[in-house]
Amino acid sequence: MKKSPKKEAILNTAEDLFYQHGFHAIGVKSILDQAGVAPMTMYYHFKSKEALISEILIRREARYFQYLEDEINKESGVHVYVDTLVNAHINWMDLNGSNGCLFLRAMQEYEGINEEISTIVKEHKKTLLNKIEGDLQHIHAPASLGKQIFIIIEGSTSMVQVLAIEDVRNTVKDLVGNLRVNE
């Protein structure tokens, strides 16, 4: 199926604006003005602002997991896997902005208001943890390591909002170096 350039403009513009300013702070009019599309175009592609947000989150998740798959090494042992995973995550933040986690922002703004968005966020976090645990199982690493790595990744996402990304990268390297890994 051919992608609509106008739909892509809406998605890209909205994702950038939401990431910079939050979901409730940005109205549909701002998105449409910056994307250069008419309201009818928006509502042709999305039944509501919340439907737009849901699609942005699903699309961002797919890009993130594809980025991880392209960057991590699952074939050279636990230490290399962990190093490449956390480096990939920090590089993602460096490339895509250091303004925290778009998923957690969505949860903060929509929990109790929109169950679909809240569910997408919860499932994203579970999927990330399951991916890490599954990768570790594949390379015969201890199961307990998955949650430790997950917490390091999540913590690094928060900390890039208040510390320089290189400080976060160096601290994560220290934390990863101190993990007890039995290969």
HELIX and SHEET records of a PDB file:
HELIX    1   1 PRO A    5  HIS A   21  1                                  17    
HELIX    2   2 VAL A   28  ALA A   35  1                                   8    
HELIX    3   3 PRO A   39  HIS A   45  1                                   7    
HELIX    4   4 LYS A   49  GLU A   71  1                                  23    
HELIX    5   5 VAL A   78  ASN A   96  1                                  19    
HELIX    6   6 LEU A  102  TYR A  110  1                                   9    
HELIX    7   7 GLU A  115  HIS A  138  1                                  24    
HELIX    8   8 SER A  144  MET A  159  1                                  16    
HELIX    9   9 ILE A  165  GLY A  177  1                                  13    
END                                                                             
